[in-house]
Amino acid sequence: MEALALERKAEQNRELKERIVQLKKERNAIILAHYYQRDEIQEVADFRGDSFLLAQKAAQTDADVIVFCGVHFMGESAKILAPNKTVIIPDERAGCPMADMVNVEGLKALKKRHPNAKVVTYINSSAEIKAETDICCTSANAVKVIQSVDADEIIWVPDKNLGDYVSKFTDKKMIIWEGYCNTHDMLTVKDVMEMKAQHPNAQFVVHPECRPEVVKLGDFVGSTTAIIKYCKESDCREFIVGTEDGTGFQLRKDSPDKTFHFATKFLVCPNMKVNNLKKVVKCLETMQPQIYVPPQVAEKARLSLERMLQVK
């Protein structure tokens, strides 16, 4: 019975993928998928990547329609950078708890208390927060962005863990907001040490959204893209992975001869996983739900994103 169910599921997925290919041609659409998406979503994507790469692709595409398979703030960023494109997402309920941890009123109050500070905002934030920001960053370029800012004081929002990591690479005063990623923050030192005991020959690669005491244990610390690149190029054959489990798709694709153990089974973002092939088909058929960002917000937010893209 189980084998039959798997066969039916595989056939259904094949049909959905064929329909997606057809709809993409009809709509002149591309699919952008974050590395934390389900494997089936990453398989049909035109581009897979982290927030930084996908922001670049959104800004550069000639497609008329962008299907953004990620969470809501990512779709907003795509719409801001490509205002003349139609941006749709498979499920508008795909939010980001960390992005919701910072609010405009609180950020404005912090700016008033620190008038000489520049605001650096992690891309994991709403369009309204980006509109109150001097420059955005991703985990891939956060250190370079901080170093590029002409100010001695930095207001950093919303991820305190990434902020702590970045602060070690600058002498600037960092005023750090108390937000965090629910998924990465779950990983504990105990989890990592248990996995290290089970896999003594494995290297521990970790995302800087994890807690500082966990990040300290890393043999390599970096963004999702950096982790994938490191594992591909490393001579090591076995890794303990400290980031969201969707990353396993690209890790296994790039390094099929290597072994990957996720540091805990709880490294799963439920918001990222709400998208599936059926929803991709439906949003391409109906062209809904569409991402909308008010023009006055988009105009200000675009500046902070474009400044980020200009940092080399």
N, C-alpha and C positions, 0 to 999 in steps of 0.2 A: 504493500500500500504506500509506504514511504517513497519507494523508488518511482511509483506511478505519479505521485504528487509532485516530485521533483521534475519529472519529465514534462508534466503539464505546465509547471512554472517556467521551465526553460522555453517551451514552445510559446507561451504567452509573452515572455520577454522578447523573443525573436520577432513576433508580430508587432509588438510595441516599438521596437527599434526600427523596424522597416517603416512604420508609420511616421516616426520622428524624422527619418531621412527624407521622406516625401514632403512633410510639412515644412522642414527647413528650406527646401528648394522653393516651395510655393511662397514662403514668407520672406525669403532672403534673410534667413536668421542664422545666428551662431549661438552655440551653447557654451557658456562659461561655467565651469564647475570647480568649487573649492576642494582642496585635498581631503576635507573632512566629510565629503558626501559619500553616500553608499557606492559600492563598487559599480553597480549597474548604471548609476548616473555618470560616474567618471568614464565608463566605457563609451558612452555616446557623446561625450563632450568634445568640442573642437579645441578647447584649451582647458587644461587642468593647471591649477596653481594656487599660490597663497594670495592674500589680499593685495599685495603689491603687484604681482604679475597680472592678476585679473583686472586691476585698476588700469594698468598700462594697456592691456588688450581692449578694454572698453573705450579708452580714449583714442585708440588707433583704428578701430574696425571700420570697414566699408559696408558692413551689413546694415540692413534697415531695422532689424529686430535683434535685441539681445535677450536671450533667455538666461537669467542668472540663477544658477543652482548654488545657493549659499543661504545666508541669512539676510534679513531685511536691510540692514545698514549697508551691505555690500551692493545690493540692488540700487540703493540710493546713491552710492558713490558712482556707480556706472551711469546713472541718469544725469548726475551733476556733470560728469566729465564728457558725456555724450548727449547733450540736451535735445538734439534733433532726432535721436533714435527712440524707438519704442522699447522700453525695458519692461519685461514681464518676469514674474517669479512663479514657480510651481505652487507654492503655498505661502500666502502672506502671513501665516501664523509663525513662520520661522523667524523668531526674534533672537535677541542676544541679551541675556541677563546682565552681562557686564556693561553693555552699552546703556542699559536702563539704570545703572547705578550712579550716573552723573546727570545732573539737571542744569538747565540754563540759568536759573536763579542762583543756584549755588556757585556756579562758575563765575557769573558776573560779580557776585559778592567777593569771591576770592581775588578777582582781578582788581577790584577797588582797594583791597587790603595790600596788594602788591602791584602798584601802578607801574613799576619799572620792569616787571617780569613779562616775558613772552610766553604765550600759551602754545604748548606742543601737545597735540591730541593724537592718541592712538587711533588708527582708522576704525577700530571697533567702537564706533560711536555714532550717534544720530546726526542727521544733516544739520539740525538746529545747533548742536554742540560744535560741529565743524565751522559753522558760520560765526562762532565766537572765538575762533582759533586763528593763531598766526600761521602755523604750519602743521600739517598732519605727518604721521609716520606709520610704518608697519614694523613688525618685529624684525623684518629683514634689513631695514635701513635706519632703525631708531638711533643707533649710536652716531651715524653720519649726520642725521638730521639735527640732533642735539649739538653736535660740534659745529654745525653750519650756522646756528642761530647767534646773531649779534646781540647778546644780552648775558648778564652775569647771573640773572635769576630766571628759572624756568618753572612755570606752572605746568605740571604733568597730569594729564587725565586720560582714561580713568583707571588704568591697571597698575596697582601698587607693586605687584611682583615684577612686572617688566620695568617699571620705574626704578625699583631697587637695583635691578641688574644694570640698567643704563647708567645709573648714578656712579657706578664704579669706573666709568670711562670718561668722566668729566670732573673738573673742579668747580663747575657752576653749581649754585645753590638750587636744589631740586625741591619744589613744593609739590608733594605727591598726593593725589586724590586716593581715597580709600576704596577703590573698586578692585574687582578681581574676576577671573574666569572661573565659573563654577566647576568646570570639568578639570582644567589643569590644577586648580587649587586642591582638588581631592587627593592628589598624589602625595604620599607621606614618605618620610625617611624610612619608616618601618617597611613599607611596600618595596622600596628600592633595595634595601639591605636583604630582604628575604629573596628577591629575585637574583641578586648578586650571589647569594649563597647557593642557589639552585643552578646558576649558570656562571661559574667562576671565570670562564674564558671570554665572556661577553663584555663588550664595552657599553657603557650607559650614555645614551644620547638624549638630551633633554631640552625642552622648549623653555625660554625664559619667562613664560607666563606661570610656570610652576613656582612654588614657594621658595624663598631664598635658600633655606636649608637643604632643599632637594636639589636645587640648581648647583649648589656647591659640590655635590657628589658626581656631577657630570664629567665624563671623559671628553665630551663635546657638548657645547651649549650653542643653540642657534635657532633661527626660524624654521618653519616646516620645510621650506625649500632648501635651506642650508643643511638641515639634518639629512634630507634625501640625497643631496649631493655628497655630503661627507661619507655616508654609508656606501654609496656607489664607488667612491674613489679609494676608500680605506682598504688596507690589506687584511683587516680583521674580518672574520667570517661569521661572527655572531654578535647580535646587538640586543640590548634591553632598551626599549623605546619609551621615552617619557613625553608623549604628545598624543593627540586624539587618534583613535584607532583607524579612522578612514585613511590615514597616511600609509597604512599597510599596503594599499593597492599600488601606489607608485613605488614604494620600497621594493615590493616583490617583483614588479614589472622591470625595474631597473637592475635589480640584483637577485635574479632567480636562484642563484647558487648560494645565497647567504640565508642565515636564519635570523628571524626577528621575533622577539618576545615583548609583548607590551607589558609595561611595568605593573599595571593592574587592570583587571577586566572592567573597571569603572571609568576608563578613559574614553567615554563615549558622550558626544554632545547630542542630546535628544533633539535640539532645535535643528541642527544640521541634518539629522536623519529623517525629518518629516517629509522630505522630497522623495519621490519615486518616479518610475517611468510613466505610470498612468497619469500622474499629475503633470509631467512634462508634455505629454500628448495633449491633455485637456487645455493647458494654458496656450499651447500653439494653435489649437483649434479655435478657441474662444478669444484669444489675445487678451486674456484676463487671468489673474489680476495684474494691472499695470502699476508701475512705480510712478508716483507723482511727488515732486518736490516744489513747493511754492517758489516762484521766480526770485523773490527778494531774499529767500534763504539760500537758494541754489547759487545765486551770484556771489554771495559772501563765502559760502562753503567751497566754491570752485577755486577761489584764490588759495585757500589752505591746501587743497589737494594738488593743484598745479605746482605750487612751491615745493611740495614733497617730491613730485616727479622730476623736478629740475635738479635735485640734489644728486651729485655724482659721487 
